[in-house]
Amino acid sequence: MDSQQVIIHVRFAPNGTVVQISGRPARLTPHQWFDVLNARAGHAYRPLAGGRGVFRLTRAAVDAFRQEAVTAR
């Protein structure tokens, strides 16, 4: 099992919409990718100051979420 850690950075607009998120599949909007990660791995999210946050996940988990999100849409 791959235990390499990945940090996915999120930036929010003042109204709460996601304007930028790393690791996003091309078929998803930034907010859709955030929703996928939040639903599957909300426990791994940490808010930061200035309208930012991060998900700390394993590479295997991110790859699985990406694959699942692309095939489900």
PDB file of N, CA, C, O and CB in Angstrom:
ATOM      1  N   MET A   1       0.847  -1.192   0.000  1.00  0.00           N
ATOM      2  CA  MET A   1       0.000   0.000   0.000  1.00  0.00           C
ATOM      3  C   MET A   1       0.885   1.245   0.000  1.00  0.00           C
ATOM      4  O   MET A   1       1.899   1.297   0.696  1.00  0.00           O
ATOM      5  CB  MET A   1      -0.959   0.004   1.229  1.00  0.00           C
ATOM      6  N   ASP A   2       0.496   2.232  -0.776  1.00  0.00           N
ATOM      7  CA  ASP A   2       1.252   3.470  -0.896  1.00  0.00           C
ATOM      8  C   ASP A   2       0.900   4.391   0.270  1.00  0.00           C
ATOM      9  O   ASP A   2      -0.259   4.761   0.455  1.00  0.00           O
ATOM     10  CB  ASP A   2       0.967   4.165  -2.254  1.00  0.00           C
ATOM     11  N   SER A   3       1.917   4.754   1.052  1.00  0.00           N
ATOM     12  CA  SER A   3       1.651   5.608   2.208  1.00  0.00           C
ATOM     13  C   SER A   3       2.194   7.023   2.009  1.00  0.00           C
ATOM     14  O   SER A   3       2.262   7.803   2.959  1.00  0.00           O
ATOM     15  CB  SER A   3       2.258   4.992   3.462  1.00  0.00           C
ATOM     16  N   GLN A   4       2.581   7.354   0.774  1.00  0.00           N
ATOM     17  CA  GLN A   4       3.069   8.692   0.485  1.00  0.00           C
ATOM     18  C   GLN A   4       1.971   9.709   0.779  1.00  0.00           C
ATOM     19  O   GLN A   4       0.842   9.559   0.313  1.00  0.00           O
ATOM     20  CB  GLN A   4       3.539   8.802  -0.984  1.00  0.00           C
ATOM     21  N   GLN A   5       2.301  10.741   1.548  1.00  0.00           N
ATOM     22  CA  GLN A   5       1.321  11.762   1.906  1.00  0.00           C
ATOM     23  C   GLN A   5       1.207  12.825   0.824  1.00  0.00           C
ATOM     24  O   GLN A   5       2.204  13.240   0.234  1.00  0.00           O
ATOM     25  CB  GLN A   5       1.691  12.408   3.234  1.00  0.00           C
ATOM     26  N   VAL A   6      -0.018  13.257   0.575  1.00  0.00           N
ATOM     27  CA  VAL A   6      -0.324  14.297  -0.408  1.00  0.00           C
ATOM     28  C   VAL A   6      -1.094  15.388   0.325  1.00  0.00           C
ATOM     29  O   VAL A   6      -1.970  15.108   1.143  1.00  0.00           O
ATOM     30  CB  VAL A   6      -1.151  13.725  -1.635  1.00  0.00           C
ATOM     31  N   ILE A   7      -0.752  16.632   0.018  1.00  0.00           N
ATOM     32  CA  ILE A   7      -1.490  17.765   0.577  1.00  0.00           C
ATOM     33  C   ILE A   7      -2.227  18.438  -0.565  1.00  0.00           C
ATOM     34  O   ILE A   7      -1.622  18.880  -1.541  1.00  0.00           O
ATOM     35  CB  ILE A   7      -0.537  18.776   1.314  1.00  0.00           C
ATOM     36  N   ILE A   8      -3.537  18.508  -0.430  1.00  0.00           N
ATOM     37  CA  ILE A   8      -4.376  19.171  -1.424  1.00  0.00           C
ATOM     38  C   ILE A   8      -4.790  20.523  -0.848  1.00  0.00           C
ATOM     39  O   ILE A   8      -5.461  20.602   0.180  1.00  0.00           O
ATOM     40  CB  ILE A   8      -5.634  18.296  -1.799  1.00  0.00           C
ATOM     41  N   HIS A   9      -4.374  21.576  -1.535  1.00  0.00           N
ATOM     42  CA  HIS A   9      -4.649  22.938  -1.084  1.00  0.00           C
ATOM     43  C   HIS A   9      -5.968  23.432  -1.664  1.00  0.00           C
ATOM     44  O   HIS A   9      -6.285  23.172  -2.825  1.00  0.00           O
ATOM     45  CB  HIS A   9      -3.503  23.884  -1.482  1.00  0.00           C
ATOM     46  N   VAL A  10      -6.735  24.151  -0.839  1.00  0.00           N
ATOM     47  CA  VAL A  10      -8.029  24.694  -1.253  1.00  0.00           C
ATOM     48  C   VAL A  10      -8.038  26.191  -0.974  1.00  0.00           C
ATOM     49  O   VAL A  10      -7.583  26.637   0.080  1.00  0.00           O
ATOM     50  CB  VAL A  10      -9.209  23.979  -0.513  1.00  0.00           C
ATOM     51  N   ARG A  11      -8.563  26.973  -1.935  1.00  0.00           N
ATOM     52  CA  ARG A  11      -8.754  28.410  -1.727  1.00  0.00           C
ATOM     53  C   ARG A  11     -10.235  28.720  -1.936  1.00  0.00           C
ATOM     54  O   ARG A  11     -10.858  28.263  -2.894  1.00  0.00           O
ATOM     55  CB  ARG A  11      -7.848  29.262  -2.702  1.00  0.00           C
ATOM     56  N   PHE A  12     -10.771  29.503  -1.019  1.00  0.00           N
ATOM     57  CA  PHE A  12     -12.182  29.872  -1.052  1.00  0.00           C
ATOM     58  C   PHE A  12     -12.352  31.349  -1.378  1.00  0.00           C
ATOM     59  O   PHE A  12     -11.513  32.176  -1.022  1.00  0.00           O
ATOM     60  CB  PHE A  12     -12.850  29.548   0.284  1.00  0.00           C
ATOM     61  N   ALA A  13     -13.448  31.669  -2.060  1.00  0.00           N
ATOM     62  CA  ALA A  13     -13.859  33.058  -2.270  1.00  0.00           C
ATOM     63  C   ALA A  13     -14.531  33.532  -0.975  1.00  0.00           C
ATOM     64  O   ALA A  13     -14.908  32.708  -0.142  1.00  0.00           O
ATOM     65  CB  ALA A  13     -14.836  33.199  -3.519  1.00  0.00           C
ATOM     66  N   PRO A  14     -14.681  34.837  -0.802  1.00  0.00           N
ATOM     67  CA  PRO A  14     -15.352  35.335   0.405  1.00  0.00           C
ATOM     68  C   PRO A  14     -16.762  34.768   0.615  1.00  0.00           C
ATOM     69  O   PRO A  14     -17.234  34.701   1.749  1.00  0.00           O
ATOM     70  CB  PRO A  14     -15.429  36.832   0.346  1.00  0.00           C
ATOM     71  N   ASN A  15     -17.436  34.362  -0.467  1.00  0.00           N
ATOM     72  CA  ASN A  15     -18.789  33.814  -0.325  1.00  0.00           C
ATOM     73  C   ASN A  15     -18.795  32.309  -0.035  1.00  0.00           C
ATOM     74  O   ASN A  15     -19.864  31.708   0.075  1.00  0.00           O
ATOM     75  CB  ASN A  15     -19.587  34.088  -1.585  1.00  0.00           C
ATOM     76  N   GLY A  16     -17.607  31.694   0.089  1.00  0.00           N
ATOM     77  CA  GLY A  16     -17.523  30.281   0.444  1.00  0.00           C
ATOM     78  C   GLY A  16     -17.369  29.320  -0.704  1.00  0.00           C
ATOM     79  O   GLY A  16     -17.189  28.123  -0.478  1.00  0.00           O
ATOM     80  N   THR A  17     -17.435  29.803  -1.934  1.00  0.00           N
ATOM     81  CA  THR A  17     -17.239  28.897  -3.061  1.00  0.00           C
ATOM     82  C   THR A  17     -15.756  28.593  -3.226  1.00  0.00           C
ATOM     83  O   THR A  17     -14.900  29.410  -2.887  1.00  0.00           O
ATOM     84  CB  THR A  17     -17.816  29.503  -4.360  1.00  0.00           C
ATOM     85  N   VAL A  18     -15.471  27.428  -3.741  1.00  0.00           N
ATOM     86  CA  VAL A  18     -14.092  27.019  -3.957  1.00  0.00           C
ATOM     87  C   VAL A  18     -13.628  27.607  -5.284  1.00  0.00           C
ATOM     88  O   VAL A  18     -14.242  27.363  -6.323  1.00  0.00           O
ATOM     89  CB  VAL A  18     -13.951  25.461  -3.946  1.00  0.00           C
ATOM     90  N   VAL A  19     -12.554  28.373  -5.253  1.00  0.00           N
ATOM     91  CA  VAL A  19     -12.042  28.980  -6.480  1.00  0.00           C
ATOM     92  C   VAL A  19     -10.807  28.257  -7.007  1.00  0.00           C
ATOM     93  O   VAL A  19     -10.480  28.361  -8.189  1.00  0.00           O
ATOM     94  CB  VAL A  19     -11.714  30.442  -6.241  1.00  0.00           C
ATOM     95  N   GLN A  20     -10.129  27.529  -6.136  1.00  0.00           N
ATOM     96  CA  GLN A  20      -8.937  26.808  -6.570  1.00  0.00           C
ATOM     97  C   GLN A  20      -8.706  25.624  -5.642  1.00  0.00           C
ATOM     98  O   GLN A  20      -8.840  25.743  -4.424  1.00  0.00           O
ATOM     99  CB  GLN A  20      -7.695  27.740  -6.593  1.00  0.00           C
ATOM    100  N   ILE A  21      -8.353  24.465  -6.236  1.00  0.00           N
ATOM    101  CA  ILE A  21      -8.058  23.278  -5.445  1.00  0.00           C
ATOM    102  C   ILE A  21      -7.082  22.425  -6.239  1.00  0.00           C
ATOM    103  O   ILE A  21      -7.258  22.235  -7.442  1.00  0.00           O
ATOM    104  CB  ILE A  21      -9.359  22.479  -5.095  1.00  0.00           C
ATOM    105  N   SER A  22      -6.070  21.919  -5.584  1.00  0.00           N
ATOM    106  CA  SER A  22      -5.064  21.128  -6.294  1.00  0.00           C
ATOM    107  C   SER A  22      -5.525  19.689  -6.480  1.00  0.00           C
ATOM    108  O   SER A  22      -6.392  19.194  -5.760  1.00  0.00           O
ATOM    109  CB  SER A  22      -3.732  21.157  -5.540  1.00  0.00           C
ATOM    110  N   GLY A  23      -4.924  19.032  -7.464  1.00  0.00           N
ATOM    111  CA  GLY A  23      -5.223  17.629  -7.714  1.00  0.00           C
ATOM    112  C   GLY A  23      -6.567  17.357  -8.352  1.00  0.00           C
ATOM    113  O   GLY A  23      -7.037  16.219  -8.353  1.00  0.00           O
ATOM    114  N   ARG A  24      -7.192  18.392  -8.897  1.00  0.00           N
ATOM    115  CA  ARG A  24      -8.565  18.261  -9.421  1.00  0.00           C
ATOM    116  C   ARG A  24      -8.585  17.559 -10.766  1.00  0.00           C
ATOM    117  O   ARG A  24      -7.816  17.909 -11.661  1.00  0.00           O
ATOM    118  CB  ARG A  24      -9.221  19.636  -9.550  1.00  0.00           C
ATOM    119  N   PRO A  25      -9.465  16.565 -10.918  1.00  0.00           N
ATOM    120  CA  PRO A  25      -9.668  15.979 -12.251  1.00  0.00           C
ATOM    121  C   PRO A  25     -10.274  17.027 -13.184  1.00  0.00           C
ATOM    122  O   PRO A  25     -11.097  17.840 -12.766  1.00  0.00           O
ATOM    123  CB  PRO A  25     -10.588  14.721 -12.173  1.00  0.00           C
ATOM    124  N   ALA A  26      -9.863  16.998 -14.432  1.00  0.00           N
ATOM    125  CA  ALA A  26     -10.302  18.013 -15.403  1.00  0.00           C
ATOM    126  C   ALA A  26     -11.820  18.048 -15.584  1.00  0.00           C
ATOM    127  O   ALA A  26     -12.374  19.094 -15.921  1.00  0.00           O
ATOM    128  CB  ALA A  26      -9.644  17.758 -16.744  1.00  0.00           C
ATOM    129  N   ARG A  27     -12.493  16.932 -15.367  1.00  0.00           N
ATOM    130  CA  ARG A  27     -13.943  16.872 -15.590  1.00  0.00           C
ATOM    131  C   ARG A  27     -14.763  17.502 -14.463  1.00  0.00           C
ATOM    132  O   ARG A  27     -15.974  17.674 -14.605  1.00  0.00           O
ATOM    133  CB  ARG A  27     -14.366  15.440 -15.765  1.00  0.00           C
ATOM    134  N   LEU A  28     -14.124  17.842 -13.357  1.00  0.00           N
ATOM    135  CA  LEU A  28     -14.846  18.395 -12.205  1.00  0.00           C
ATOM    136  C   LEU A  28     -14.529  19.862 -12.007  1.00  0.00           C
ATOM    137  O   LEU A  28     -13.417  20.311 -12.284  1.00  0.00           O
ATOM    138  CB  LEU A  28     -14.506  17.619 -10.938  1.00  0.00           C
ATOM    139  N   THR A  29     -15.513  20.607 -11.527  1.00  0.00           N
ATOM    140  CA  THR A  29     -15.264  21.991 -11.129  1.00  0.00           C
ATOM    141  C   THR A  29     -14.520  21.967  -9.796  1.00  0.00           C
ATOM    142  O   THR A  29     -14.517  20.943  -9.114  1.00  0.00           O
ATOM    143  CB  THR A  29     -16.605  22.811 -11.019  1.00  0.00           C
ATOM    144  N   PRO A  30     -13.890  23.077  -9.416  1.00  0.00           N
ATOM    145  CA  PRO A  30     -13.223  23.101  -8.109  1.00  0.00           C
ATOM    146  C   PRO A  30     -14.163  22.730  -6.955  1.00  0.00           C
ATOM    147  O   PRO A  30     -13.778  21.990  -6.049  1.00  0.00           O
ATOM    148  CB  PRO A  30     -12.635  24.480  -7.859  1.00  0.00           C
ATOM    149  N   HIS A  31     -15.392  23.245  -6.994  1.00  0.00           N
ATOM    150  CA  HIS A  31     -16.321  22.957  -5.896  1.00  0.00           C
ATOM    151  C   HIS A  31     -16.759  21.484  -5.896  1.00  0.00           C
ATOM    152  O   HIS A  31     -16.943  20.896  -4.830  1.00  0.00           O
ATOM    153  CB  HIS A  31     -17.555  23.870  -5.997  1.00  0.00           C
ATOM    154  N   GLN A  32     -16.925  20.893  -7.074  1.00  0.00           N
ATOM    155  CA  GLN A  32     -17.284  19.473  -7.137  1.00  0.00           C
ATOM    156  C   GLN A  32     -16.179  18.600  -6.544  1.00  0.00           C
ATOM    157  O   GLN A  32     -16.466  17.653  -5.811  1.00  0.00           O
ATOM    158  CB  GLN A  32     -17.562  19.054  -8.590  1.00  0.00           C
ATOM    159  N   TRP A  33     -14.918  18.910  -6.854  1.00  0.00           N
ATOM    160  CA  TRP A  33     -13.798  18.142  -6.314  1.00  0.00           C
ATOM    161  C   TRP A  33     -13.724  18.298  -4.795  1.00  0.00           C
ATOM    162  O   TRP A  33     -13.463  17.327  -4.084  1.00  0.00           O
ATOM    163  CB  TRP A  33     -12.473  18.589  -6.963  1.00  0.00           C
ATOM    164  N   PHE A  34     -13.952  19.506  -4.299  1.00  0.00           N
ATOM    165  CA  PHE A  34     -13.989  19.723  -2.853  1.00  0.00           C
ATOM    166  C   PHE A  34     -15.102  18.886  -2.230  1.00  0.00           C
ATOM    167  O   PHE A  34     -14.897  18.267  -1.186  1.00  0.00           O
ATOM    168  CB  PHE A  34     -14.192  21.223  -2.528  1.00  0.00           C
ATOM    169  N   ASP A  35     -16.271  18.859  -2.852  1.00  0.00           N
ATOM    170  CA  ASP A  35     -17.390  18.076  -2.323  1.00  0.00           C
ATOM    171  C   ASP A  35     -17.049  16.584  -2.260  1.00  0.00           C
ATOM    172  O   ASP A  35     -17.392  15.911  -1.289  1.00  0.00           O
ATOM    173  CB  ASP A  35     -18.640  18.293  -3.184  1.00  0.00           C
ATOM    174  N   VAL A  36     -16.376  16.067  -3.295  1.00  0.00           N
ATOM    175  CA  VAL A  36     -15.965  14.662  -3.292  1.00  0.00           C
ATOM    176  C   VAL A  36     -15.024  14.396  -2.130  1.00  0.00           C
ATOM    177  O   VAL A  36     -15.227  13.457  -1.361  1.00  0.00           O
ATOM    178  CB  VAL A  36     -15.289  14.284  -4.624  1.00  0.00           C
ATOM    179  N   LEU A  37     -13.996  15.224  -2.004  1.00  0.00           N
ATOM    180  CA  LEU A  37     -13.018  15.023  -0.927  1.00  0.00           C
ATOM    181  C   LEU A  37     -13.657  15.193   0.448  1.00  0.00           C
ATOM    182  O   LEU A  37     -13.368  14.427   1.367  1.00  0.00           O
ATOM    183  CB  LEU A  37     -11.848  16.001  -1.080  1.00  0.00           C
ATOM    184  N   ASN A  38     -14.508  16.176   0.591  1.00  0.00           N
ATOM    185  CA  ASN A  38     -15.152  16.419   1.870  1.00  0.00           C
ATOM    186  C   ASN A  38     -16.071  15.256   2.262  1.00  0.00           C
ATOM    187  O   ASN A  38     -16.130  14.880   3.433  1.00  0.00           O
ATOM    188  CB  ASN A  38     -15.945  17.724   1.818  1.00  0.00           C
ATOM    189  N   ALA A  39     -16.778  14.693   1.295  1.00  0.00           N
ATOM    190  CA  ALA A  39     -17.675  13.568   1.579  1.00  0.00           C
ATOM    191  C   ALA A  39     -16.897  12.305   1.942  1.00  0.00           C
ATOM    192  O   ALA A  39     -17.307  11.553   2.826  1.00  0.00           O
ATOM    193  CB  ALA A  39     -18.575  13.294   0.374  1.00  0.00           C
ATOM    194  N   ARG A  40     -15.780  12.074   1.261  1.00  0.00           N
ATOM    195  CA  ARG A  40     -15.014  10.835   1.460  1.00  0.00           C
ATOM    196  C   ARG A  40     -13.957  10.945   2.554  1.00  0.00           C
ATOM    197  O   ARG A  40     -13.628   9.954   3.207  1.00  0.00           O
ATOM    198  CB  ARG A  40     -14.349  10.438   0.169  1.00  0.00           C
ATOM    199  N   ALA A  41     -13.420  12.159   2.754  1.00  0.00           N
ATOM    200  CA  ALA A  41     -12.299  12.305   3.682  1.00  0.00           C
ATOM    201  C   ALA A  41     -12.368  13.618   4.450  1.00  0.00           C
ATOM    202  O   ALA A  41     -11.350  14.285   4.642  1.00  0.00           O
ATOM    203  CB  ALA A  41     -10.980  12.217   2.930  1.00  0.00           C
ATOM    204  N   GLY A  42     -13.565  13.989   4.887  1.00  0.00           N
ATOM    205  CA  GLY A  42     -13.737  15.225   5.646  1.00  0.00           C
ATOM    206  C   GLY A  42     -12.881  15.281   6.891  1.00  0.00           C
ATOM    207  O   GLY A  42     -12.486  16.359   7.334  1.00  0.00           O
ATOM    208  N   HIS A  43     -12.592  14.114   7.460  1.00  0.00           N
ATOM    209  CA  HIS A  43     -11.752  14.048   8.661  1.00  0.00           C
ATOM    210  C   HIS A  43     -10.317  14.516   8.397  1.00  0.00           C
ATOM    211  O   HIS A  43      -9.602  14.871   9.335  1.00  0.00           O
ATOM    212  CB  HIS A  43     -11.733  12.624   9.202  1.00  0.00           C
ATOM    213  N   ALA A  44      -9.895  14.519   7.139  1.00  0.00           N
ATOM    214  CA  ALA A  44      -8.524  14.886   6.783  1.00  0.00           C
ATOM    215  C   ALA A  44      -8.398  16.363   6.412  1.00  0.00           C
ATOM    216  O   ALA A  44      -7.315  16.810   6.033  1.00  0.00           O
ATOM    217  CB  ALA A  44      -8.041  14.027   5.629  1.00  0.00           C
ATOM    218  N   TYR A  45      -9.488  17.126   6.515  1.00  0.00           N
ATOM    219  CA  TYR A  45      -9.470  18.544   6.145  1.00  0.00           C
ATOM    220  C   TYR A  45      -9.118  19.403   7.359  1.00  0.00           C
ATOM    221  O   TYR A  45      -9.607  19.177   8.466  1.00  0.00           O
ATOM    222  CB  TYR A  45     -10.838  18.972   5.561  1.00  0.00           C
ATOM    223  N   ARG A  46      -8.259  20.391   7.121  1.00  0.00           N
ATOM    224  CA  ARG A  46      -7.905  21.362   8.156  1.00  0.00           C
ATOM    225  C   ARG A  46      -8.050  22.766   7.583  1.00  0.00           C
ATOM    226  O   ARG A  46      -7.405  23.094   6.587  1.00  0.00           O
ATOM    227  CB  ARG A  46      -6.456  21.124   8.681  1.00  0.00           C
ATOM    228  N   PRO A  47      -8.887  23.598   8.197  1.00  0.00           N
ATOM    229  CA  PRO A  47      -9.012  24.977   7.722  1.00  0.00           C
ATOM    230  C   PRO A  47      -7.766  25.782   8.098  1.00  0.00           C
ATOM    231  O   PRO A  47      -7.137  25.529   9.125  1.00  0.00           O
ATOM    232  CB  PRO A  47     -10.281  25.641   8.309  1.00  0.00           C
ATOM    233  N   LEU A  48      -7.429  26.737   7.267  1.00  0.00           N
ATOM    234  CA  LEU A  48      -6.323  27.648   7.512  1.00  0.00           C
ATOM    235  C   LEU A  48      -6.845  29.076   7.435  1.00  0.00           C
ATOM    236  O   LEU A  48      -7.973  29.299   6.995  1.00  0.00           O
ATOM    237  CB  LEU A  48      -5.168  27.418   6.497  1.00  0.00           C
ATOM    238  N   ALA A  49      -6.056  30.024   7.848  1.00  0.00           N
ATOM    239  CA  ALA A  49      -6.445  31.435   7.795  1.00  0.00           C
ATOM    240  C   ALA A  49      -6.491  31.921   6.351  1.00  0.00           C
ATOM    241  O   ALA A  49      -5.874  31.331   5.464  1.00  0.00           O
ATOM    242  CB  ALA A  49      -5.468  32.300   8.618  1.00  0.00           C
ATOM    243  N   GLY A  50      -7.216  32.983   6.134  1.00  0.00           N
ATOM    244  CA  GLY A  50      -7.230  33.637   4.830  1.00  0.00           C
ATOM    245  C   GLY A  50      -8.028  32.924   3.755  1.00  0.00           C
ATOM    246  O   GLY A  50      -7.702  33.039   2.574  1.00  0.00           O
ATOM    247  N   GLY A  51      -9.058  32.196   4.134  1.00  0.00           N
ATOM    248  CA  GLY A  51      -9.892  31.526   3.143  1.00  0.00           C
ATOM    249  C   GLY A  51      -9.220  30.349   2.471  1.00  0.00           C
ATOM    250  O   GLY A  51      -9.428  30.099   1.283  1.00  0.00           O
ATOM    251  N   ARG A  52      -8.410  29.623   3.233  1.00  0.00           N
ATOM    252  CA  ARG A  52      -7.690  28.481   2.690  1.00  0.00           C
ATOM    253  C   ARG A  52      -7.892  27.266   3.583  1.00  0.00           C
ATOM    254  O   ARG A  52      -8.369  27.376   4.712  1.00  0.00           O
ATOM    255  CB  ARG A  52      -6.193  28.799   2.544  1.00  0.00           C
ATOM    256  N   GLY A  53      -7.522  26.111   3.056  1.00  0.00           N
ATOM    257  CA  GLY A  53      -7.567  24.883   3.824  1.00  0.00           C
ATOM    258  C   GLY A  53      -6.765  23.812   3.108  1.00  0.00           C
ATOM    259  O   GLY A  53      -6.360  23.990   1.959  1.00  0.00           O
ATOM    260  N   VAL A  54      -6.536  22.692   3.798  1.00  0.00           N
ATOM    261  CA  VAL A  54      -5.792  21.587   3.196  1.00  0.00           C
ATOM    262  C   VAL A  54      -6.414  20.252   3.585  1.00  0.00           C
ATOM    263  O   VAL A  54      -6.947  20.085   4.682  1.00  0.00           O
ATOM    264  CB  VAL A  54      -4.314  21.631   3.621  1.00  0.00           C
ATOM    265  N   PHE A  55      -6.328  19.314   2.657  1.00  0.00           N
ATOM    266  CA  PHE A  55      -6.621  17.913   2.936  1.00  0.00           C
ATOM    267  C   PHE A  55      -5.271  17.206   2.974  1.00  0.00           C
ATOM    268  O   PHE A  55      -4.458  17.391   2.068  1.00  0.00           O
ATOM    269  CB  PHE A  55      -7.602  17.274   1.852  1.00  0.00           C
ATOM    270  N   ARG A  56      -5.017  16.401   3.999  1.00  0.00           N
ATOM    271  CA  ARG A  56      -3.800  15.590   4.085  1.00  0.00           C
ATOM    272  C   ARG A  56      -4.223  14.134   3.932  1.00  0.00           C
ATOM    273  O   ARG A  56      -4.856  13.555   4.815  1.00  0.00           O
ATOM    274  CB  ARG A  56      -3.025  15.829   5.449  1.00  0.00           C
ATOM    275  N   LEU A  57      -3.857  13.556   2.787  1.00  0.00           N
ATOM    276  CA  LEU A  57      -4.291  12.211   2.434  1.00  0.00           C
ATOM    277  C   LEU A  57      -3.121  11.409   1.868  1.00  0.00           C
ATOM    278  O   LEU A  57      -2.073  11.967   1.540  1.00  0.00           O
ATOM    279  CB  LEU A  57      -5.449  12.265   1.420  1.00  0.00           C
ATOM    280  N   THR A  58      -3.310  10.106   1.757  1.00  0.00           N
ATOM    281  CA  THR A  58      -2.314   9.285   1.083  1.00  0.00           C
ATOM    282  C   THR A  58      -2.517   9.401  -0.425  1.00  0.00           C
ATOM    283  O   THR A  58      -3.615   9.703  -0.894  1.00  0.00           O
ATOM    284  CB  THR A  58      -2.405   7.801   1.545  1.00  0.00           C
ATOM    285  N   ARG A  59      -1.463   9.162  -1.163  1.00  0.00           N
ATOM    286  CA  ARG A  59      -1.541   9.191  -2.632  1.00  0.00           C
ATOM    287  C   ARG A  59      -2.576   8.179  -3.119  1.00  0.00           C
ATOM    288  O   ARG A  59      -3.338   8.463  -4.043  1.00  0.00           O
ATOM    289  CB  ARG A  59      -0.151   8.892  -3.268  1.00  0.00           C
ATOM    290  N   ALA A  60      -2.603   6.998  -2.499  1.00  0.00           N
ATOM    291  CA  ALA A  60      -3.555   5.955  -2.906  1.00  0.00           C
ATOM    292  C   ALA A  60      -4.994   6.423  -2.720  1.00  0.00           C
ATOM    293  O   ALA A  60      -5.841   6.162  -3.573  1.00  0.00           O
ATOM    294  CB  ALA A  60      -3.316   4.664  -2.103  1.00  0.00           C
ATOM    295  N   ALA A  61      -5.279   7.109  -1.623  1.00  0.00           N
ATOM    296  CA  ALA A  61      -6.632   7.604  -1.374  1.00  0.00           C
ATOM    297  C   ALA A  61      -7.025   8.653  -2.416  1.00  0.00           C
ATOM    298  O   ALA A  61      -8.133   8.609  -2.950  1.00  0.00           O
ATOM    299  CB  ALA A  61      -6.735   8.197   0.044  1.00  0.00           C
ATOM    300  N   VAL A  62      -6.129   9.590  -2.706  1.00  0.00           N
ATOM    301  CA  VAL A  62      -6.428  10.630  -3.690  1.00  0.00           C
ATOM    302  C   VAL A  62      -6.688  10.003  -5.059  1.00  0.00           C
ATOM    303  O   VAL A  62      -7.638  10.374  -5.748  1.00  0.00           O
ATOM    304  CB  VAL A  62      -5.269  11.650  -3.777  1.00  0.00           C
ATOM    305  N   ASP A  63      -5.843   9.056  -5.446  1.00  0.00           N
ATOM    306  CA  ASP A  63      -6.038   8.383  -6.737  1.00  0.00           C
ATOM    307  C   ASP A  63      -7.378   7.657  -6.789  1.00  0.00           C
ATOM    308  O   ASP A  63      -8.062   7.690  -7.812  1.00  0.00           O
ATOM    309  CB  ASP A  63      -4.900   7.392  -7.000  1.00  0.00           C
ATOM    310  N   ALA A  64      -7.755   7.004  -5.695  1.00  0.00           N
ATOM    311  CA  ALA A  64      -9.038   6.291  -5.644  1.00  0.00           C
ATOM    312  C   ALA A  64     -10.212   7.271  -5.734  1.00  0.00           C
ATOM    313  O   ALA A  64     -11.174   7.010  -6.456  1.00  0.00           O
ATOM    314  CB  ALA A  64      -9.140   5.457  -4.347  1.00  0.00           C
ATOM    315  N   PHE A  65     -10.147   8.385  -5.015  1.00  0.00           N
ATOM    316  CA  PHE A  65     -11.219   9.385  -5.061  1.00  0.00           C
ATOM    317  C   PHE A  65     -11.330   9.985  -6.456  1.00  0.00           C
ATOM    318  O   PHE A  65     -12.434  10.204  -6.955  1.00  0.00           O
ATOM    319  CB  PHE A  65     -10.971  10.497  -4.024  1.00  0.00           C
ATOM    320  N   ARG A  66     -10.187  10.251  -7.087  1.00  0.00           N
ATOM    321  CA  ARG A  66     -10.174  10.795  -8.447  1.00  0.00           C
ATOM    322  C   ARG A  66     -10.853   9.836  -9.418  1.00  0.00           C
ATOM    323  O   ARG A  66     -11.710  10.238 -10.205  1.00  0.00           O
ATOM    324  CB  ARG A  66      -8.730  11.076  -8.903  1.00  0.00           C
ATOM    325  N   GLN A  67     -10.467   8.573  -9.355  1.00  0.00           N
ATOM    326  CA  GLN A  67     -11.035   7.563 -10.252  1.00  0.00           C
ATOM    327  C   GLN A  67     -12.540   7.418 -10.021  1.00  0.00           C
ATOM    328  O   GLN A  67     -13.321   7.353 -10.970  1.00  0.00           O
ATOM    329  CB  GLN A  67     -10.333   6.205 -10.049  1.00  0.00           C
ATOM    330  N   GLU A  68     -12.928   7.369  -8.763  1.00  0.00           N
ATOM    331  CA  GLU A  68     -14.342   7.243  -8.423  1.00  0.00           C
ATOM    332  C   GLU A  68     -15.151   8.444  -8.920  1.00  0.00           C
ATOM    333  O   GLU A  68     -16.252   8.275  -9.445  1.00  0.00           O
ATOM    334  CB  GLU A  68     -14.506   7.092  -6.913  1.00  0.00           C
ATOM    335  N   ALA A  69     -14.622   9.628  -8.760  1.00  0.00           N
ATOM    336  CA  ALA A  69     -15.328  10.848  -9.169  1.00  0.00           C
ATOM    337  C   ALA A  69     -15.482  10.928 -10.682  1.00  0.00           C
ATOM    338  O   ALA A  69     -16.519  11.370 -11.178  1.00  0.00           O
ATOM    339  CB  ALA A  69     -14.589  12.084  -8.661  1.00  0.00           C
ATOM    340  N   VAL A  70     -14.471  10.509 -11.410  1.00  0.00           N
ATOM    341  CA  VAL A  70     -14.514  10.585 -12.874  1.00  0.00           C
ATOM    342  C   VAL A  70     -15.485   9.551 -13.438  1.00  0.00           C
ATOM    343  O   VAL A  70     -16.218   9.848 -14.382  1.00  0.00           O
ATOM    344  CB  VAL A  70     -13.107  10.373 -13.469  1.00  0.00           C
ATOM    345  N   THR A  71     -15.502   8.356 -12.881  1.00  0.00           N
ATOM    346  CA  THR A  71     -16.400   7.324 -13.407  1.00  0.00           C
ATOM    347  C   THR A  71     -17.843   7.533 -12.977  1.00  0.00           C
ATOM    348  O   THR A  71     -18.754   7.039 -13.641  1.00  0.00           O
ATOM    349  CB  THR A  71     -15.936   5.959 -12.962  1.00  0.00           C
ATOM    350  N   ALA A  72     -18.074   8.248 -11.887  1.00  0.00           N
ATOM    351  CA  ALA A  72     -19.434   8.470 -11.390  1.00  0.00           C
ATOM    352  C   ALA A  72     -20.150   9.591 -12.151  1.00  0.00           C
ATOM    353  O   ALA A  72     -21.378   9.674 -12.101  1.00  0.00           O
ATOM    354  CB  ALA A  72     -19.396   8.801  -9.899  1.00  0.00           C
ATOM    355  N   ARG A  73     -19.427  10.430 -12.835  1.00  0.00           N
ATOM    356  CA  ARG A  73     -20.048  11.583 -13.499  1.00  0.00           C
ATOM    357  C   ARG A  73     -20.219  11.356 -14.967  1.00  0.00           C
ATOM    358  O   ARG A  73     -20.726  12.229 -15.672  1.00  0.00           O
ATOM    359  CB  ARG A  73     -19.235  12.826 -13.280  1.00  0.00           C
TER     360      ARG A  73
END
